[in-house]
């Protein structure tokens, strides 16, 4: 047990920054992409096997699935940050409390989400402007997703603990098992139930079944296999909750505010463009959400490296690691940015079979992705603040990007001149350019602070 903890800590504190970035990021990215395949493949299979309307229904449901993601991120990122710094400080007492507290928080919050989500499914969906068949399909889909909230939340948050511990390959394998199962079950369940007019329910059942399997494997790992983080009684630890919530809050905000952001976009698109533009927006946001996942994966790899080195007072090394990860995510962004700009029709057609609808959305799809290449940098700044326990700074960037700047722009731009529904796709790009400037200013100030701490240490 001590050998594994020592080896992990030594690697985080001594490995060359670029090599550390690759070893931590690649498994985390693969693991996060695998998680993202759940909803992404739902939309691909639903669009191809049922209809564009059904794909639109799954798309307008997606913002509300982020309620679950937000809660699991709140618990998981907060707990992983506490864990990384505890490992850096060799604080075994805190390490031993992490999992029991995580399970207790999931049981409590998962029950609340299931009860309220199933009760208010239709009113929630109405906020996105969904009507008619899109609303009816979405309600049937989301009702089942909310029923499985507990399993989704535990599987995702506990997996973040594994990544915070530095055991990224095992975390990737566990999430990979669930994702592969989902890809297998999706077409089977959709085809089987579509004959009864319940194809969209089949997609939801496949997702929940896969998450149940993932949750079971994860629980087994922490009960039987983990040598560093074990379950020592399931109870809320008051000594940890405030710090977990403080750090996890900014990470949760990114998810919850994405829910608000996308709900606003769907509502405005419905008002200015009707069902057709909701379908186009649904396909575009499906791809945008999926391409953000690798960047989040890099952030999950960055978090234990930055947090552990900061806890060990290796301040100059924190800066070196930050630079390495920022270079890495910029290169990663190009892998998605270039194909999307060169072949948008092909990518949109994965979700939409009607070529006429695809051709309407090409230009706006490109506009939506025009600033994607800078988002990795912004996300690394947010993750750095979370890793150092500076939750308020991370929250400022998140709230500015997701709400304070974005929502007014999304509402106002479609009203300017002849922009109309096209302003819906322009709003995120304008927002991200402003946030980039703020992130550069914040990072510069933080680097100056780390330099001062390093000088004081000498």
Beta strands, then each sheet from edge to edge (+ up, - down):
end
